[in-house]
Amino acid sequence: MSTNFYRDSMLCELNNRTIAAKPHQKAVHVGAAYFDRLNPEAIGSHEEIPAESCREIQNITGSSPSGLYWVKNAVGGKVERISCNGGILDYCSSNACANGGTCVSGASDFSCTCPAGFEGKTCATIKNSQWQEYSTYWCTRSYRYGRQNGVTKEQCKAKCTGNCTAMEWWGTGTTPCFFCTDPSKREIFTNTNDGAYPPNVLVRP
C-alpha cells in the first residue's frame, strides 16, 4: 500500500496502509522518506491486505461498500471473506448456523439461535441430555430398519427427525445405525463376540 525508505540503513519498509488512510499513525523520521504506491490494491480486495472493518473500507473509498471483502475479525483475528452491506459487516453471510439455526450478526461476531434439540456456537451439537441411552441393548431385527454404516453416535441421532422416536447404534466395527420403530421392544444383546458390539438404543424424548 505504501513504503518507508530509510536512508541510513538503505532499507525499505512496506506498510499495509497509507497516511491518507491512517493519518493518526503518521510519525516524523528525519532519515526516512515515504512513498505512496501509484495504483494501490484496494483495502479488503485481497487476503494479504484485509480491512479492519467494513467501516474502514467506507472511510477510505468514501462510499458504502456492498459485496464480499477480506476483513480481519476483531475478536479472533482471523481473516475471512465476508459480506459488507452498506458499510456494515455481515457475519451471517457464510451461513454459519447449522441444523436450521437462525444467525444474528453482531458488532464483531455472530450468534446462533438454535432449534430445539441443538446447542453450541453454530447449533452443531445435539443436546445429549434429551436422549435416553441403553447400552448393550438392541431393537431386534423385528423393530429396526434402514441400516447405514460408518456413522458416529451423534450422526445417528441427527438422522432421527420427524416422527422418529429412537435409533439403534453400534459402537465398533462398521458402526451401523438403524431406525428403531419401537424402543420398548429393546432387548439385551448377549453376543459379545459380534464385530460391532456393543449396541445402543438411543431414545429421543
Beta strands, then each sheet from edge to edge (+ up, - down):
strand 1: 2-6
strand 2: 11-15
strand 3: 32-36
strand 4: 66-72
strand 5: 79-85
strand 6: 88-90
strand 7: 102-105
strand 8: 110-113
strand 9: 118-119
strand 10: 125-126
strand 11: 132-135
strand 12: 137-138
strand 13: 144-148
strand 14: 166-170
strand 15: 177-180
strand 16: 187-188
strand 17: 199-203
sheet 1: 2+ 1- 3+
sheet 2: 4+ 5- 6+
sheet 3: 7+ 8-
sheet 4: 9+ 10-
sheet 5: 11+ 17- 14+ 15- 13+
sheet 6: 12+ 16-
end
